[in-house]
Amino acid sequence: MLDGSVSVVNPLGLHARAAAQLVRVAGKYRSRITLHRDDSNAFANAKSILSVLALAAAVGTILRIRAEGEDEGDAFDAITKLFANGFGEI
């Protein structure tokens, strides 16, 4: 299991288009990928757009990512890169 934190850096936060990108990337992996928002104790399945949108993660929000499964390393790297690149919006 891999666990780490990311910050939402794109100006619009984790809105519908960014959430859809996240779900598409997460869906490529067999591992279970979850997001956790510590400040509100909210959890999301990274493969569910409704779950991700329910986090209501604005710019500056810190999320913890956990990947668990056979391809967890690749999944974790892909998801963290997506956040680091601001979903291509910055």
N, C-alpha and C positions, 0 to 999 in steps of 0.2 A: 504494500500500500504506500502511495506517495501522497503527501499532504503539504500544502504551501499556501501562501497568501498572495493575492493580486489586488491591484487598485484599479478602479474604473477610471480611465484617463480621457476617454472621448467626451467631448463637450455635452452631448445629449444623453450620456449615461447608457445604461443597458436597455435601450428602447427596442422596438419591434424588429427593425432591420438587423441590429447588432445581435439580438437574441436569436434570430433566425440563423445568422451565421454561426453562432455558438452551437446551436442544436445540430446544424449540418456537420460541423467538424466533429462534435462529440459522437454523432451517429455513425461515424466511420470506424469506431473502435468498439471492441467487444467488452471492454472494461466498464465497470460501473463508475460513473463520474457524478459527483455531487458538489453543489455549491452551498456554502453556509455563510450567512450574514450575522456576525457576532453581535452587532449593535441592536438587532431586533430578534435574534435567535430564530431566524427564518432559514429553512432549508429548501433546496431545489434540486431536482433531477435535471442534469444538464442536457438530457435528451428529450425534454419536454418543454416546448415553448411557453405554455401557460405557466408551468412551474417556474421557469426562469423569469418571466415577466412579473410574476407575483413577488419577486424579491424587491421590486421597485428601486433598483440600484442606480442612483444618480452619480454624476461625476464626483470623484473623491471617495466613494464607498469602497471599503475594504472587504473583499470576499475571500473565504478560505476554500480552496479547491482540494478535493480528495479523489484520487483515481485508484481503483482496486480491480485487478484482473490480469489476464495474461499479457496484454499490451499496454499496461498502465504507464510505462515510461514514455512511450510514444504519445499516448493520449494526453498525459500531463504536460509534456513539452508543447504539443500543438495548441492546447487550450491557453497555457500561459503566454505563448507567443501572440495569440490572438488579442489577449488583453493588453500586452505590452505595446502592440502596434495600434492600439486604439480602434480596432476593428476596421482599419483602413480609413478612418475619418480624421486623423490628425496628421 
